[in-house]
Amino acid sequence: MMLIKLGGSVITDKSQYRTFNKDQVSRLCREIAESGKGTIVVHGAGSFGHVVAKKYALQHGLIDFSQIPAIAQVQYDVRELSSMVVRELITNGIPAVSVPPGSCFVMEDGKLIVNDSEAIRALAHIGVMPVLFGDVVMDRKKGFGICSGDQIMEILADIFKPDRIVFVSDIDGLYTADPKTDPDAELIPEVTPDIMKDISSGSTVDDVTGGVRGKMESMLRMCDEGRDCVLVNGTVPGRLLSLLKGEDVPCTVARM
Ligand code: IPE
C-alpha cells in the first residue's frame, strides 16, 4: 500500500487565496488510479489554508479573540478544497471520502493525538479511501493550532504501515538552495539526517508549517529499514505515475 501526500503547492496556487488547480488534481488522481496500487491520499491546504492562517497567526494558537472567525473560515475553506479533491478521485474511479482532522482529533501542544482511528481503518478496509488534510485542530494547551498534512502522513504511516510514502510537490525534490531564486541550486537525489544539517531552510511562499525543510525532517522520521520516502514533482505530467510504476524519475529519496 502507498501513502501519498498531494502538497498544497500542486493542488492550489499558493500565492492566490483559494485557487484550486482542478486540471492538475484531476490528472494526478488519474495517474494514481492508473498505477493500480492501493493508495491513501492526504492533501495540503495550499492557499485555502495558509493565507488566512498566516494573517491571523493561527499556527501560534490562541493569542486574542480576533482569531476566532479565522478558525471557522480556514476550516470552511479547507473542507471545500477537500471536497474538490475527493470529487476528482471519485471521477477517476476511486471511492474516497473526506475526513476532516479538525472534526475528529485534537492536538497537545502542536502534536496531533489520534486515540481512535477505527473509522479510518474501517473505511480503508472496505475499500473506501479516507482522505485527510491539513486543518485547524483544537489544541489542549494552545487552544487551537495548525495540523499539517505532513503530520497526518506520520500518523497514517503508523496506522497503515505503507510500503512506500510519496510527497507530491511542485519541485523536483530537495535542492541545496531555493531553485526558484538561486540558479546554482542543485537537486539532492538522496537525503540522510547528516545531509539535512547542511541544507538552508529558505521558503518563499506564505507557509505556516515549515516549508521544504520541515517536510524533509518529517520524511526522515517516516523512513525505516525497508521503507524510504520520496519527494517528487507532480506538476510534470506522468512523473508520479512513472514513480509509482517503479521507473527512474528525478526526485529526492529520504533514507535513514
Ligand atoms: C497546512 O497544511 C494546514 C493549514 C494551513 C490549515 P500543509 O502544511 O500540509 O499544507 P501545504 O501542503 O503546505 O499547502
py3Dmol code that shows the C-alpha trace and the ligand (Angstrom):
import py3Dmol

protein = """\
ATOM      1  CA  MET A   1       0.000   0.000   0.000  1.00  0.00           C
ATOM      2  CA  MET A   2       1.104   3.558  -0.738  1.00  0.00           C
ATOM      3  CA  LEU A   3       0.632   6.732   1.209  1.00  0.00           C
ATOM      4  CA  ILE A   4       0.663   9.826  -0.994  1.00  0.00           C
ATOM      5  CA  LYS A   5       0.505  13.469   0.001  1.00  0.00           C
ATOM      6  CA  LEU A   6      -0.617  15.919  -2.644  1.00  0.00           C
ATOM      7  CA  GLY A   7       1.046  19.127  -1.478  1.00  0.00           C
ATOM      8  CA  GLY A   8      -0.791  22.437  -1.369  1.00  0.00           C
ATOM      9  CA  SER A   9       1.629  23.796  -3.983  1.00  0.00           C
ATOM     10  CA  VAL A  10       0.363  21.325  -6.600  1.00  0.00           C
ATOM     11  CA  ILE A  11      -3.339  21.303  -5.841  1.00  0.00           C
ATOM     12  CA  THR A  12      -3.606  25.105  -5.421  1.00  0.00           C
ATOM     13  CA  ASP A  13      -1.783  28.262  -6.415  1.00  0.00           C
ATOM     14  CA  LYS A  14      -0.214  29.042  -3.046  1.00  0.00           C
ATOM     15  CA  SER A  15       0.175  32.741  -3.770  1.00  0.00           C
ATOM     16  CA  GLN A  16      -3.528  33.357  -4.599  1.00  0.00           C
ATOM     17  CA  TYR A  17      -6.211  32.847  -1.949  1.00  0.00           C
ATOM     18  CA  ARG A  18      -8.497  29.888  -2.742  1.00  0.00           C
ATOM     19  CA  THR A  19      -7.195  28.966  -6.200  1.00  0.00           C
ATOM     20  CA  PHE A  20      -7.822  25.284  -6.985  1.00  0.00           C
ATOM     21  CA  ASN A  21      -5.701  23.657  -9.707  1.00  0.00           C
ATOM     22  CA  LYS A  22      -8.530  21.462 -10.942  1.00  0.00           C
ATOM     23  CA  ASP A  23      -6.889  20.127 -14.114  1.00  0.00           C
ATOM     24  CA  GLN A  24      -3.673  19.239 -12.315  1.00  0.00           C
ATOM     25  CA  VAL A  25      -5.532  17.485  -9.474  1.00  0.00           C
ATOM     26  CA  SER A  26      -7.645  15.611 -11.988  1.00  0.00           C
ATOM     27  CA  ARG A  27      -4.527  14.415 -13.833  1.00  0.00           C
ATOM     28  CA  LEU A  28      -2.772  13.361 -10.611  1.00  0.00           C
ATOM     29  CA  CYS A  29      -5.843  11.396  -9.493  1.00  0.00           C
ATOM     30  CA  ARG A  30      -5.855   9.703 -12.904  1.00  0.00           C
ATOM     31  CA  GLU A  31      -2.170   8.802 -12.509  1.00  0.00           C
ATOM     32  CA  ILE A  32      -2.887   7.333  -9.067  1.00  0.00           C
ATOM     33  CA  ALA A  33      -5.836   5.346 -10.426  1.00  0.00           C
ATOM     34  CA  GLU A  34      -3.786   4.132 -13.438  1.00  0.00           C
ATOM     35  CA  SER A  35      -0.968   2.879 -11.215  1.00  0.00           C
ATOM     36  CA  GLY A  36      -3.395   0.266  -9.883  1.00  0.00           C
ATOM     37  CA  LYS A  37      -1.762   0.468  -6.446  1.00  0.00           C
ATOM     38  CA  GLY A  38      -3.757   0.569  -3.217  1.00  0.00           C
ATOM     39  CA  THR A  39      -3.354   4.147  -2.068  1.00  0.00           C
ATOM     40  CA  ILE A  40      -4.340   6.563   0.643  1.00  0.00           C
ATOM     41  CA  VAL A  41      -4.197  10.232  -0.298  1.00  0.00           C
ATOM     42  CA  VAL A  42      -3.543  13.082   2.124  1.00  0.00           C
ATOM     43  CA  HIS A  43      -3.545  16.645   0.897  1.00  0.00           C
ATOM     44  CA  GLY A  44      -2.220  20.008   1.967  1.00  0.00           C
ATOM     45  CA  ALA A  45      -4.176  23.211   2.388  1.00  0.00           C
ATOM     46  CA  GLY A  46      -2.287  25.471  -0.006  1.00  0.00           C
ATOM     47  CA  SER A  47      -3.912  28.855  -0.460  1.00  0.00           C
ATOM     48  CA  PHE A  48      -7.141  27.557   1.114  1.00  0.00           C
ATOM     49  CA  GLY A  49      -5.293  27.383   4.446  1.00  0.00           C
ATOM     50  CA  HIS A  50      -2.003  29.229   4.610  1.00  0.00           C
ATOM     51  CA  VAL A  51      -3.172  32.706   3.534  1.00  0.00           C
ATOM     52  CA  VAL A  52      -5.745  33.252   6.297  1.00  0.00           C
ATOM     53  CA  ALA A  53      -3.843  31.127   8.855  1.00  0.00           C
ATOM     54  CA  LYS A  54      -0.782  33.341   8.402  1.00  0.00           C
ATOM     55  CA  LYS A  55      -2.751  36.594   8.521  1.00  0.00           C
ATOM     56  CA  TYR A  56      -4.240  35.625  11.892  1.00  0.00           C
ATOM     57  CA  ALA A  57      -1.171  33.737  13.192  1.00  0.00           C
ATOM     58  CA  LEU A  58      -3.273  30.627  13.786  1.00  0.00           C
ATOM     59  CA  GLN A  59      -0.136  28.463  13.996  1.00  0.00           C
ATOM     60  CA  HIS A  60       0.674  30.096  17.356  1.00  0.00           C
ATOM     61  CA  GLY A  61      -2.620  29.116  18.970  1.00  0.00           C
ATOM     62  CA  LEU A  62      -4.963  31.436  20.833  1.00  0.00           C
ATOM     63  CA  ILE A  63      -3.481  34.908  21.221  1.00  0.00           C
ATOM     64  CA  ASP A  64      -6.649  37.013  21.059  1.00  0.00           C
ATOM     65  CA  PHE A  65     -10.274  36.595  20.110  1.00  0.00           C
ATOM     66  CA  SER A  66      -9.926  38.326  16.736  1.00  0.00           C
ATOM     67  CA  GLN A  67      -8.585  34.953  15.565  1.00  0.00           C
ATOM     68  CA  ILE A  68     -11.854  33.088  16.183  1.00  0.00           C
ATOM     69  CA  PRO A  69     -13.657  33.956  12.913  1.00  0.00           C
ATOM     70  CA  ALA A  70     -10.465  32.947  11.065  1.00  0.00           C
ATOM     71  CA  ILE A  71     -10.637  29.453  12.624  1.00  0.00           C
ATOM     72  CA  ALA A  72     -14.084  28.977  11.125  1.00  0.00           C
ATOM     73  CA  GLN A  73     -13.027  30.490   7.794  1.00  0.00           C
ATOM     74  CA  VAL A  74      -9.959  28.249   7.392  1.00  0.00           C
ATOM     75  CA  GLN A  75     -11.879  25.130   8.409  1.00  0.00           C
ATOM     76  CA  TYR A  76     -14.588  26.044   5.897  1.00  0.00           C
ATOM     77  CA  ASP A  77     -12.063  26.713   3.120  1.00  0.00           C
ATOM     78  CA  VAL A  78     -10.042  23.511   3.591  1.00  0.00           C
ATOM     79  CA  ARG A  79     -13.233  21.417   3.728  1.00  0.00           C
ATOM     80  CA  GLU A  80     -14.276  22.930   0.389  1.00  0.00           C
ATOM     81  CA  LEU A  81     -10.825  22.172  -1.012  1.00  0.00           C
ATOM     82  CA  SER A  82     -11.038  18.603   0.253  1.00  0.00           C
ATOM     83  CA  SER A  83     -14.460  18.119  -1.359  1.00  0.00           C
ATOM     84  CA  MET A  84     -12.968  19.223  -4.670  1.00  0.00           C
ATOM     85  CA  VAL A  85     -10.028  16.805  -4.331  1.00  0.00           C
ATOM     86  CA  VAL A  86     -12.382  13.965  -3.411  1.00  0.00           C
ATOM     87  CA  ARG A  87     -14.586  14.776  -6.382  1.00  0.00           C
ATOM     88  CA  GLU A  88     -11.598  14.283  -8.705  1.00  0.00           C
ATOM     89  CA  LEU A  89     -10.754  10.959  -7.024  1.00  0.00           C
ATOM     90  CA  ILE A  90     -14.342   9.725  -7.384  1.00  0.00           C
ATOM     91  CA  THR A  91     -14.484  10.900 -11.011  1.00  0.00           C
ATOM     92  CA  ASN A  92     -11.385   8.786 -11.666  1.00  0.00           C
ATOM     93  CA  GLY A  93     -12.984   5.682 -10.202  1.00  0.00           C
ATOM     94  CA  ILE A  94     -11.531   5.868  -6.690  1.00  0.00           C
ATOM     95  CA  PRO A  95     -14.208   5.769  -3.956  1.00  0.00           C
ATOM     96  CA  ALA A  96     -12.995   8.334  -1.447  1.00  0.00           C
ATOM     97  CA  VAL A  97     -14.381  10.261   1.489  1.00  0.00           C
ATOM     98  CA  SER A  98     -13.072  13.394   3.135  1.00  0.00           C
ATOM     99  CA  VAL A  99     -12.218  13.008   6.846  1.00  0.00           C
ATOM    100  CA  PRO A 100     -11.534  16.440   8.433  1.00  0.00           C
ATOM    101  CA  PRO A 101      -8.859  16.117  11.154  1.00  0.00           C
ATOM    102  CA  GLY A 102     -10.205  19.191  12.997  1.00  0.00           C
ATOM    103  CA  SER A 103     -13.530  17.419  13.466  1.00  0.00           C
ATOM    104  CA  CYS A 104     -12.177  14.130  14.838  1.00  0.00           C
ATOM    105  CA  PHE A 105      -8.809  14.740  16.504  1.00  0.00           C
ATOM    106  CA  VAL A 106      -7.127  17.123  18.947  1.00  0.00           C
ATOM    107  CA  MET A 107      -3.549  18.249  19.453  1.00  0.00           C
ATOM    108  CA  GLU A 108      -1.424  18.558  22.584  1.00  0.00           C
ATOM    109  CA  ASP A 109       0.992  21.467  22.270  1.00  0.00           C
ATOM    110  CA  GLY A 110       1.153  21.109  18.500  1.00  0.00           C
ATOM    111  CA  LYS A 111       1.344  17.318  18.450  1.00  0.00           C
ATOM    112  CA  LEU A 112      -1.569  15.508  16.832  1.00  0.00           C
ATOM    113  CA  ILE A 113      -3.277  12.953  19.106  1.00  0.00           C
ATOM    114  CA  VAL A 114      -5.168  10.148  17.402  1.00  0.00           C
ATOM    115  CA  ASN A 115      -6.695   7.904  20.048  1.00  0.00           C
ATOM    116  CA  ASP A 116      -9.374   6.469  17.838  1.00  0.00           C
ATOM    117  CA  SER A 117      -8.569   5.514  14.250  1.00  0.00           C
ATOM    118  CA  GLU A 118     -11.327   2.898  13.971  1.00  0.00           C
ATOM    119  CA  ALA A 119     -13.430   4.794  11.402  1.00  0.00           C
ATOM    120  CA  ILE A 120     -10.423   5.493   9.173  1.00  0.00           C
ATOM    121  CA  ARG A 121      -9.275   1.874   9.291  1.00  0.00           C
ATOM    122  CA  ALA A 122     -12.799   0.598   8.638  1.00  0.00           C
ATOM    123  CA  LEU A 123     -13.175   2.835   5.579  1.00  0.00           C
ATOM    124  CA  ALA A 124      -9.857   1.644   4.133  1.00  0.00           C
ATOM    125  CA  HIS A 125     -10.693  -1.960   4.976  1.00  0.00           C
ATOM    126  CA  ILE A 126     -13.921  -1.859   2.993  1.00  0.00           C
ATOM    127  CA  GLY A 127     -12.188  -0.190   0.013  1.00  0.00           C
ATOM    128  CA  VAL A 128     -13.105   3.451   0.549  1.00  0.00           C
ATOM    129  CA  MET A 129     -10.128   5.809   0.680  1.00  0.00           C
ATOM    130  CA  PRO A 130     -10.188   8.098   3.727  1.00  0.00           C
ATOM    131  CA  VAL A 131      -8.807  11.474   2.621  1.00  0.00           C
ATOM    132  CA  LEU A 132      -7.301  13.587   5.409  1.00  0.00           C
ATOM    133  CA  PHE A 133      -5.765  17.011   5.052  1.00  0.00           C
ATOM    134  CA  GLY A 134      -4.033  19.950   6.738  1.00  0.00           C
ATOM    135  CA  ASP A 135      -6.551  21.645   9.028  1.00  0.00           C
ATOM    136  CA  VAL A 136      -7.094  23.831  12.084  1.00  0.00           C
ATOM    137  CA  VAL A 137      -7.246  21.412  15.025  1.00  0.00           C
ATOM    138  CA  MET A 138      -8.156  22.200  18.638  1.00  0.00           C
ATOM    139  CA  ASP A 139      -5.159  22.023  20.992  1.00  0.00           C
ATOM    140  CA  ARG A 140      -5.325  21.092  24.703  1.00  0.00           C
ATOM    141  CA  LYS A 141      -2.567  23.562  25.586  1.00  0.00           C
ATOM    142  CA  LYS A 142      -2.736  26.318  22.948  1.00  0.00           C
ATOM    143  CA  GLY A 143      -6.500  26.422  22.306  1.00  0.00           C
ATOM    144  CA  PHE A 144      -6.050  25.518  18.660  1.00  0.00           C
ATOM    145  CA  GLY A 145      -3.286  25.151  16.122  1.00  0.00           C
ATOM    146  CA  ILE A 146      -2.438  24.150  12.597  1.00  0.00           C
ATOM    147  CA  CYS A 147      -2.076  20.475  11.852  1.00  0.00           C
ATOM    148  CA  SER A 148      -0.171  19.983   8.593  1.00  0.00           C
ATOM    149  CA  GLY A 149      -0.816  17.260   6.083  1.00  0.00           C
ATOM    150  CA  ASP A 150       2.751  16.125   6.851  1.00  0.00           C
ATOM    151  CA  GLN A 151       1.802  15.424  10.493  1.00  0.00           C
ATOM    152  CA  ILE A 152      -1.198  13.475   9.221  1.00  0.00           C
ATOM    153  CA  MET A 153       1.166  11.473   6.983  1.00  0.00           C
ATOM    154  CA  GLU A 154       3.208  10.444  10.033  1.00  0.00           C
ATOM    155  CA  ILE A 155       0.091   9.269  11.876  1.00  0.00           C
ATOM    156  CA  LEU A 156      -1.256   7.365   8.853  1.00  0.00           C
ATOM    157  CA  ALA A 157       2.163   5.774   8.247  1.00  0.00           C
ATOM    158  CA  ASP A 158       1.946   4.379  11.779  1.00  0.00           C
ATOM    159  CA  ILE A 159      -1.588   3.105  11.301  1.00  0.00           C
ATOM    160  CA  PHE A 160      -1.316   1.628   7.799  1.00  0.00           C
ATOM    161  CA  LYS A 161       2.398   0.721   7.562  1.00  0.00           C
ATOM    162  CA  PRO A 162       2.621   1.608   3.832  1.00  0.00           C
ATOM    163  CA  ASP A 163       5.387   0.074   1.668  1.00  0.00           C
ATOM    164  CA  ARG A 164       6.039   3.447   0.128  1.00  0.00           C
ATOM    165  CA  ILE A 165       5.483   7.077   1.079  1.00  0.00           C
ATOM    166  CA  VAL A 166       5.349   9.765  -1.580  1.00  0.00           C
ATOM    167  CA  PHE A 167       5.182  13.539  -1.211  1.00  0.00           C
ATOM    168  CA  VAL A 168       3.994  15.246  -4.375  1.00  0.00           C
ATOM    169  CA  SER A 169       5.216  18.831  -4.661  1.00  0.00           C
ATOM    170  CA  ASP A 170       5.905  21.475  -7.320  1.00  0.00           C
ATOM    171  CA  ILE A 171       9.677  20.968  -7.290  1.00  0.00           C
ATOM    172  CA  ASP A 172      11.783  18.016  -8.495  1.00  0.00           C
ATOM    173  CA  GLY A 173      12.973  17.328  -4.970  1.00  0.00           C
ATOM    174  CA  LEU A 174      15.116  18.912  -2.285  1.00  0.00           C
ATOM    175  CA  TYR A 175      17.744  21.385  -3.513  1.00  0.00           C
ATOM    176  CA  THR A 176      20.890  22.788  -1.962  1.00  0.00           C
ATOM    177  CA  ALA A 177      19.127  26.212  -2.092  1.00  0.00           C
ATOM    178  CA  ASP A 178      15.766  27.534  -3.323  1.00  0.00           C
ATOM    179  CA  PRO A 179      15.726  26.653  -7.068  1.00  0.00           C
ATOM    180  CA  LYS A 180      13.145  29.387  -7.739  1.00  0.00           C
ATOM    181  CA  THR A 181      15.537  32.146  -6.676  1.00  0.00           C
ATOM    182  CA  ASP A 182      19.024  30.623  -6.836  1.00  0.00           C
ATOM    183  CA  PRO A 183      20.308  29.430 -10.268  1.00  0.00           C
ATOM    184  CA  ASP A 184      23.134  27.467  -8.600  1.00  0.00           C
ATOM    185  CA  ALA A 185      20.719  25.303  -6.609  1.00  0.00           C
ATOM    186  CA  GLU A 186      21.327  21.586  -7.181  1.00  0.00           C
ATOM    187  CA  LEU A 187      18.922  18.681  -6.780  1.00  0.00           C
ATOM    188  CA  ILE A 188      19.877  16.348  -3.944  1.00  0.00           C
ATOM    189  CA  PRO A 189      18.940  12.800  -5.037  1.00  0.00           C
ATOM    190  CA  GLU A 190      19.239  11.254  -1.585  1.00  0.00           C
ATOM    191  CA  VAL A 191      18.856  12.791   1.854  1.00  0.00           C
ATOM    192  CA  THR A 192      20.056  11.360   5.146  1.00  0.00           C
ATOM    193  CA  PRO A 193      19.904  13.011   8.590  1.00  0.00           C
ATOM    194  CA  ASP A 194      23.567  14.102   8.115  1.00  0.00           C
ATOM    195  CA  ILE A 195      22.998  15.777   4.741  1.00  0.00           C
ATOM    196  CA  MET A 196      19.981  17.563   6.228  1.00  0.00           C
ATOM    197  CA  LYS A 197      22.161  19.508   8.650  1.00  0.00           C
ATOM    198  CA  ASP A 198      23.851  21.430   5.784  1.00  0.00           C
ATOM    199  CA  ILE A 199      20.743  22.495   3.918  1.00  0.00           C
ATOM    200  CA  SER A 200      19.395  26.045   4.001  1.00  0.00           C
ATOM    201  CA  SER A 201      15.867  26.446   5.326  1.00  0.00           C
ATOM    202  CA  GLY A 202      14.527  29.120   2.948  1.00  0.00           C
ATOM    203  CA  SER A 203      10.853  29.180   1.983  1.00  0.00           C
ATOM    204  CA  THR A 204       9.495  31.767  -0.416  1.00  0.00           C
ATOM    205  CA  VAL A 205       5.750  31.294  -0.028  1.00  0.00           C
ATOM    206  CA  ASP A 206       3.236  32.002   2.719  1.00  0.00           C
ATOM    207  CA  ASP A 207       3.751  28.782   4.585  1.00  0.00           C
ATOM    208  CA  VAL A 208       2.851  28.418   8.268  1.00  0.00           C
ATOM    209  CA  THR A 209       4.006  24.813   8.553  1.00  0.00           C
ATOM    210  CA  GLY A 210       7.732  24.802   7.865  1.00  0.00           C
ATOM    211  CA  GLY A 211       8.334  24.626   4.101  1.00  0.00           C
ATOM    212  CA  VAL A 212      10.558  22.079   2.398  1.00  0.00           C
ATOM    213  CA  ARG A 213      12.926  21.608   5.321  1.00  0.00           C
ATOM    214  CA  GLY A 214      10.094  20.731   7.711  1.00  0.00           C
ATOM    215  CA  LYS A 215       8.811  18.302   5.105  1.00  0.00           C
ATOM    216  CA  MET A 216      12.205  16.577   4.746  1.00  0.00           C
ATOM    217  CA  GLU A 217      12.532  16.258   8.502  1.00  0.00           C
ATOM    218  CA  SER A 218       9.145  14.603   8.732  1.00  0.00           C
ATOM    219  CA  MET A 219      10.028  12.403   5.741  1.00  0.00           C
ATOM    220  CA  LEU A 220      13.161  11.236   7.551  1.00  0.00           C
ATOM    221  CA  ARG A 221      11.076  10.390  10.637  1.00  0.00           C
ATOM    222  CA  MET A 222       8.849   8.194   8.460  1.00  0.00           C
ATOM    223  CA  CYS A 223      11.694   6.146   6.968  1.00  0.00           C
ATOM    224  CA  ASP A 224      12.538   2.776   8.399  1.00  0.00           C
ATOM    225  CA  GLU A 225      14.673  -0.214   7.417  1.00  0.00           C
ATOM    226  CA  GLY A 226      12.538  -1.336   4.497  1.00  0.00           C
ATOM    227  CA  ARG A 227      10.818   1.917   3.654  1.00  0.00           C
ATOM    228  CA  ASP A 228      12.012   5.169   2.138  1.00  0.00           C
ATOM    229  CA  CYS A 229      10.093   8.364   1.462  1.00  0.00           C
ATOM    230  CA  VAL A 230      10.145  10.128  -1.873  1.00  0.00           C
ATOM    231  CA  LEU A 231       9.607  13.774  -2.830  1.00  0.00           C
ATOM    232  CA  VAL A 232       8.521  14.091  -6.470  1.00  0.00           C
ATOM    233  CA  ASN A 233       7.330  16.842  -8.817  1.00  0.00           C
ATOM    234  CA  GLY A 234       3.621  16.474  -9.558  1.00  0.00           C
ATOM    235  CA  THR A 235       3.458  19.389 -11.975  1.00  0.00           C
ATOM    236  CA  VAL A 236       5.236  17.310 -14.660  1.00  0.00           C
ATOM    237  CA  PRO A 237       2.621  15.135 -16.386  1.00  0.00           C
ATOM    238  CA  GLY A 238       3.270  11.403 -15.983  1.00  0.00           C
ATOM    239  CA  ARG A 239       6.049  11.722 -13.412  1.00  0.00           C
ATOM    240  CA  LEU A 240       4.037  10.468 -10.443  1.00  0.00           C
ATOM    241  CA  LEU A 241       2.733   7.541 -12.489  1.00  0.00           C
ATOM    242  CA  SER A 242       6.283   6.631 -13.608  1.00  0.00           C
ATOM    243  CA  LEU A 243       7.467   6.726  -9.997  1.00  0.00           C
ATOM    244  CA  LEU A 244       4.554   4.569  -8.852  1.00  0.00           C
ATOM    245  CA  LYS A 245       5.359   2.062 -11.615  1.00  0.00           C
ATOM    246  CA  GLY A 246       8.921   1.819 -10.289  1.00  0.00           C
ATOM    247  CA  GLU A 247      10.619   3.742 -13.091  1.00  0.00           C
ATOM    248  CA  ASP A 248      13.579   6.078 -12.510  1.00  0.00           C
ATOM    249  CA  VAL A 249      12.494   9.722 -12.271  1.00  0.00           C
ATOM    250  CA  PRO A 250      14.108  12.890 -10.896  1.00  0.00           C
ATOM    251  CA  CYS A 251      13.211  13.021  -7.205  1.00  0.00           C
ATOM    252  CA  THR A 252      14.696  13.134  -3.702  1.00  0.00           C
ATOM    253  CA  VAL A 253      14.656   9.975  -1.638  1.00  0.00           C
ATOM    254  CA  ALA A 254      14.883  10.267   2.149  1.00  0.00           C
ATOM    255  CA  ARG A 255      16.761   7.363   3.761  1.00  0.00           C
ATOM    256  CA  MET A 256      17.841   6.605   7.317  1.00  0.00           C
TER     257      MET A 256
END
"""
ligand_1 = """\
14
IPE
C -1.492 23.329 6.272
O -1.283 22.036 5.821
C -2.809 23.435 7.004
C -3.338 24.809 7.135
C -2.669 25.903 6.872
C -4.701 24.914 7.622
P 0.011 21.662 4.947
O 1.210 22.310 5.568
O 0.040 20.194 4.813
O -0.317 22.356 3.569
P 0.644 22.576 2.311
O 0.872 21.270 1.642
O 1.929 23.187 2.835
O -0.129 23.550 1.477
"""
view = py3Dmol.view(width=600, height=400)
view.addModel(protein, "pdb")
view.setStyle({"model": 0}, {"cartoon": {"style": "trace"}})
view.addModel(ligand_1, "xyz")
view.setStyle({"model": 1}, {"stick": {}})
view.zoomTo()
view.show()
